[in-house]
Amino acid sequence: MAALPTQVPPLAGLAVDFDAAAGGGDTCLTGAGVLLLVRNGDAGSHTVTLVTPGTVDGLAIADRAIPVAAGAIEAIPVTNAYRNPSTGQANITYDGVTSVEVAVIRVAVA
């Protein structure tokens, strides 16, 4: 898994740098104001999955699967619910990575 860098937009704005989605998945920071941006340049849709490491009463919490349409950009909040307690990062997987690019931004939350 590749660790995605977190970009913090200044007041003047930010030209977001996207990275290719890793076939083995990626990891990223979690928390308030953290967004995973997924750009799907492929001809078909792809599904991005955020792994949810928690349990409730001994039952696993379902992972969050987000479909990203062909040609679309999705902004996905990465809250602390996705924080892996072993690594402190969220684990992200993809059903395919052809023409899929990702970026992580963190914006100030008032």
N, C-alpha and C positions, 0 to 999 in steps of 0.2 A: 504494500500500500504506500502511496506517495502522500506526503504531508503537504497540503495546499497552503500557500502563504496567505496571510490575512492582510488585506488592503484597507487602509483607513482614509476615507475621503476628507481632504481639507475643505475649508469654507469656499475656496475658489473652484471646487469640483475635482473630479477624478476621471481620467481616462482609464477604464478598467482593463487590466491585463488578464486575459484568459489563458488557461493551460489545457492541454489535451487531457481528457479523462483517462485515468489509468485502468487498463484491463483488469488488474487485480484489485481495483478499488482505490479509494483515497481516504484521507483523514483530514479533519479540520477542527478549528477552534469552535467552542460552543458558548452560548450565553445570550444575554439581552442585546439586541441590535446586530446580531450576526446573521448574515444572509448568504446562502449558497446560490450563486447565479449559474444556471445551466443553459448553455446555448446549443441547440440541436440543429446542426447544419445538414443532417442526413435527410434522405427522401422519405423515411418512415419514422414513426414515433419511437421513443425510448422511455424506459422506466428507470428512475433514480430511486434508490432505496436508502433511507436513513435507518440504521440499526438502532433499536431501542433495547438497551441492556437491562432495564429494570424488570421487576416482578411485582405483582399485587397478590397477596395471600398465597404466595408460592406459584402463581401462574405467570407465565411469560407475557409481557406486554407485546402486542403485535408490532412489527416493524412498519414504518411509514413508507409506502410506495407512491411516488409522484410521477404520473405520466407527463412527458414533455413532447408535444406535437412537433412534427417536422417543421423546421424553419422557425420555431418558437424559442423564446428566452423565458425561463421561469425563475422567479426569485423565491427561494425556500427558506423560511426561518429555521435556524439551527439552535434551538433552545437547549438548556441544560438537561432536558429529558433524554437527549441523545448522547450525553457525556459518558464515555466508557470509564468506569472508575479506575481501571488499571492504567490507562494511558492519558486520561484527561481530555481526550479528543473524541469527536464523533466519527464513526465508521460509515463510509458511503460506498455503495455498490451500484453497478449499472448492468442492465440487461444486454447492453452492447455499447461500444465506445466509438464506432465509426462516425466521424465528424461531430463528436460531442466534445464540447469545451466547457470548462468550469472555472469559477473564480469565487473567492470568499471576500466579502467586505464586512466591515464592522462600523456601524454608525452610532453616534452618540444618542443615548436614550435619556430624555429629560426626566 
